[in-house]
Amino acid sequence: MPRINLLPWRAAERKRRQQQFAVAAVASIGVACAVTGLLYLMVSGWIDKQNDKNQLLNTEIEQLDKQITEILALDQKKQKLLARMEIIDRLQRSRPEVVHLFDQLVRTLPDGVYLTSFKQTDRRLEFKGVAQSSTRVSVFMRNIDTSQWMKEPELEVVETRKDASQGSEFTLRASQIGVQLPGEGESKK
């Protein structure tokens, strides 16, 4: 039987397989590097696009914040103007009240009662005067109570003078009734 030495063939085959493995390993590493590079480029592209979108959103948010600030400033100006308009409206409505008040004062003042001073503080009225008798002061109070422009008469002081012919000095307080627009009384409830 002939003897065949397979060692050189096995060594050559091993060398060929090692070369194929090395080529396959290098090719695999190359493909992996290429895929990783492509993935890196894709992800960095996505990140750049998202950063651009975020920057756009941030600039839009800044513009909207400026607009909100302007709107709030305009709203404050509007509230101030509305408050001024309300004050002007109240003053306009109260203009004829003074005329009505003095007209009503003349109508409610009975004979024998003379006013020496009249003072108004907001809606409170103070009358000081001289009456021929305390009954005439009572009539004055009843007239104020039935008046359309005055209410709640309160007598503070009635002093009879030393000389009975001069009458009595009195101090009287009352409240003024103002004109109310529809819905004005409802908001205070």
C-alpha positions as CSV (number, residue, x, y, z in Angstrom):
1,M,0.0,0.0,0.0
2,P,1.3,3.3,-0.9
3,R,1.6,5.8,1.7
4,I,0.3,9.3,1.0
5,N,1.4,12.2,3.1
6,L,-1.6,14.5,3.6
7,L,0.1,16.9,5.9
8,P,1.2,19.4,3.2
9,W,-2.3,19.4,1.8
10,R,-3.9,19.9,5.2
11,A,-1.4,22.7,5.9
12,A,-2.3,24.3,2.5
13,E,-6.0,23.9,3.2
14,R,-5.6,25.4,6.7
15,K,-3.7,28.3,5.2
16,R,-6.4,28.8,2.5
17,R,-9.2,28.7,5.2
18,Q,-7.3,31.2,7.3
19,Q,-7.0,33.5,4.4
20,Q,-10.7,33.1,3.6
21,F,-11.5,33.8,7.2
22,A,-9.3,36.8,7.3
23,V,-10.9,38.1,4.0
24,A,-14.3,37.4,5.4
25,A,-13.5,39.1,8.7
26,V,-12.0,42.1,7.0
27,A,-15.0,42.2,4.7
28,S,-17.4,41.9,7.7
29,I,-15.6,44.7,9.5
30,G,-15.7,46.9,6.4
31,V,-19.4,46.2,5.9
32,A,-20.0,46.9,9.6
33,C,-18.0,50.1,9.4
34,A,-19.9,51.2,6.3
35,V,-23.3,50.4,7.9
36,T,-22.3,52.2,11.1
37,G,-21.1,55.2,9.1
38,L,-24.4,55.3,7.1
39,L,-26.4,54.9,10.3
40,Y,-24.3,57.7,11.9
41,L,-24.9,60.0,9.0
42,M,-28.7,59.2,9.0
43,V,-29.0,59.8,12.7
44,S,-26.9,63.0,12.7
45,G,-29.1,64.2,9.8
46,W,-32.2,63.5,11.8
47,I,-30.7,65.3,14.8
48,D,-29.8,68.3,12.6
49,K,-33.3,68.4,11.2
50,Q,-34.8,68.2,14.7
51,N,-32.5,70.9,16.0
52,D,-33.6,73.1,13.1
53,K,-37.2,72.4,14.0
54,N,-36.5,73.1,17.7
55,Q,-34.8,76.4,16.8
56,L,-37.8,77.4,14.6
57,L,-40.2,76.5,17.4
58,N,-38.1,78.5,19.9
59,T,-38.1,81.6,17.7
60,E,-41.9,81.3,17.2
61,I,-42.3,80.9,21.0
62,E,-40.3,84.0,21.6
63,Q,-42.5,85.9,19.1
64,L,-45.6,84.6,20.7
65,D,-44.3,85.6,24.2
66,K,-43.7,89.1,22.9
67,Q,-47.2,89.1,21.4
68,I,-48.7,87.9,24.7
69,T,-46.8,90.6,26.6
70,E,-48.2,93.2,24.2
71,I,-51.7,91.7,24.6
72,L,-51.4,91.9,28.3
73,A,-50.3,95.5,28.1
74,L,-53.2,96.3,25.8
75,D,-55.6,94.5,28.2
76,Q,-54.3,96.6,31.1
77,K,-54.7,99.8,29.0
78,K,-58.2,98.6,28.1
79,Q,-59.1,98.1,31.8
80,K,-57.7,101.5,32.7
81,L,-59.7,103.1,29.9
82,L,-62.9,101.2,30.9
83,A,-62.4,102.4,34.5
84,R,-62.0,106.0,33.3
85,M,-65.1,105.6,31.1
86,E,-67.0,104.3,34.1
87,I,-66.0,107.3,36.1
88,I,-66.9,109.7,33.3
89,D,-70.2,107.9,32.9
90,R,-71.0,108.2,36.6
91,L,-70.1,111.9,36.6
92,Q,-72.3,112.4,33.5
93,R,-75.2,110.6,35.2
94,S,-74.7,112.6,38.5
95,R,-74.7,116.0,36.8
96,P,-78.4,116.4,36.9
97,E,-78.6,115.0,40.4
98,V,-77.3,118.2,41.9
99,V,-80.1,120.2,40.2
100,H,-82.7,117.6,41.3
101,L,-81.3,117.7,44.8
102,F,-81.5,121.4,45.2
103,D,-85.0,121.5,43.6
104,Q,-86.1,118.7,46.0
105,L,-84.5,120.6,48.9
106,V,-86.6,123.7,48.1
107,R,-89.7,121.5,47.8
108,T,-89.1,119.6,51.1
109,L,-88.3,122.7,53.1
110,P,-91.4,123.8,55.0
111,D,-92.3,127.3,55.9
112,G,-90.6,128.5,59.1
113,V,-87.4,126.5,58.5
114,Y,-84.3,128.3,57.3
115,L,-81.0,126.6,56.4
116,T,-77.8,128.2,57.5
117,S,-75.5,125.6,56.0
118,F,-75.6,122.6,53.7
119,K,-72.8,120.1,53.3
120,Q,-72.5,117.1,51.1
121,T,-69.8,114.4,51.6
122,D,-70.1,111.7,49.0
123,R,-73.8,110.6,49.4
124,R,-74.3,112.0,52.9
125,L,-76.0,115.3,53.4
126,E,-75.8,117.6,56.4
127,F,-78.3,120.4,57.0
128,K,-77.9,123.0,59.7
129,G,-80.5,125.6,60.2
130,V,-83.1,127.4,62.3
131,A,-86.7,126.4,62.7
132,Q,-89.6,128.3,64.3
133,S,-90.5,125.1,66.2
134,S,-89.3,121.5,66.5
135,T,-92.5,120.4,64.8
136,R,-91.4,122.2,61.7
137,V,-88.2,120.1,61.8
138,S,-90.3,117.0,62.1
139,V,-92.2,118.1,58.9
140,F,-88.9,118.7,57.2
141,M,-87.8,115.1,58.1
142,R,-91.1,113.6,56.9
143,N,-90.7,115.5,53.6
144,I,-87.1,114.2,53.2
145,D,-88.4,110.7,53.9
146,T,-91.0,111.0,51.1
147,S,-88.5,112.6,48.7
148,Q,-87.4,111.0,45.5
149,W,-83.8,112.3,45.8
150,M,-83.2,112.0,49.6
151,K,-83.8,109.4,52.2
152,E,-83.0,108.3,55.8
153,P,-83.3,111.6,57.7
154,E,-81.5,111.5,61.1
155,L,-81.9,114.3,63.6
156,E,-78.6,115.0,65.4
157,V,-79.2,118.1,67.5
158,V,-82.2,120.4,68.2
159,E,-81.3,123.3,70.5
160,T,-83.9,125.8,71.6
161,R,-82.5,129.3,71.7
162,K,-82.6,131.4,74.8
163,D,-85.0,133.8,73.1
164,A,-88.0,131.7,72.2
165,S,-88.9,134.1,69.3
166,Q,-85.7,133.1,67.5
167,G,-86.8,129.4,67.3
168,S,-84.6,126.3,67.5
169,E,-81.3,125.4,65.9
170,F,-81.0,122.0,64.4
171,T,-78.5,119.6,62.7
172,L,-80.0,117.0,60.4
173,R,-78.3,114.3,58.3
174,A,-79.8,112.4,55.3
175,S,-78.6,110.3,52.4
176,Q,-78.8,111.2,48.7
177,I,-80.5,108.8,46.3
178,G,-78.6,108.6,43.0
179,V,-79.6,107.5,39.6
180,Q,-78.8,103.8,38.9
181,L,-78.4,102.3,35.5
182,P,-80.1,98.9,34.9
183,G,-78.0,96.1,36.3
184,E,-75.9,98.5,38.5
185,G,-77.7,97.4,41.7
186,E,-77.5,93.7,40.8
187,S,-73.7,93.7,40.6
188,K,-73.4,94.8,44.3
189,K,-75.5,91.9,45.6
